Amino acid sequence: MTTDYTLLRGDALTVLSGLPDGAADCVICDPPYNSGGRTTQERVGRSAKAKYTTAGSKNQLPDFPGENKDQRSYGFWLSQLLAEAYRLTVEGGTAAVFTDWRQLPTTTDALQAGGWTWRGIVPWYKPAARPQKGRFTQNAEFVVWGSRGAMDGDRNPVYLKGLLEGSQPSGSKRQHITQKPVQMMRDLVKICPPGGRILDFTAGSGSTGVAALLEGRSFLGIELTDHYADIAEERLAEAKRTAEATDPAPA
């Protein structure tokens, strides 16, 4: 099966507006949550690095922008992105958007404001989450998903689990502040038909694209931060080589 990838650099809204209709079969994205605090000041006054990494960590991951929007501006921004992604996606295609418990309502609103038919929520269980004394462990995030219009099950006849599981990479394997585990992403990308193209307009270090290539899908990514785009380019090239090495030769 022939798969390929394209990684574009720049602001997601700007880049999306220049892409043609029908450029994607599926959208899978992990936008900055603009969360990570009990108060507005905690959410808008701290960087992503301050919110989502342990102070004093030996693994000094570079920061990324876009983490300081208030609730209304975050919802408006995400709605714009998902509306552009809707335009780019084929009829019957799907979208899956990561979020946390604080931003879950806003994300479901943004998906529908972008034109998508909301289909449900898939929990992402993280076994290695740190327990907190006297509290429930916050070891779940969520994927809000939907479709562009009606879905044809015969187009992608799979039966996917309604629960994702996997812990964030740690130590030297962690290359992005909010990096998702590739094995878990390999389960998620199966919502896209084999051979289809997956769009991720917040590509980060490229985990969605790596999973897509390993599962026989093509990938179209957009990333603003050059440091992470460089990492994504390396990871995508390696995933393509791996996929081509394991793909059986045609009979």
Helices and strands as residue ranges (DSSP letters): E 5-9, H 12-17, E 24-29, H 40-44, H 48-52, H 71-88, E 89-99, H 104-113, E 117-125, E 140-147, G 153-155, E 164-165, G 171-173, H 182-188, G 189-191, E 197-200, H 207-214, E 218-223, H 226-246
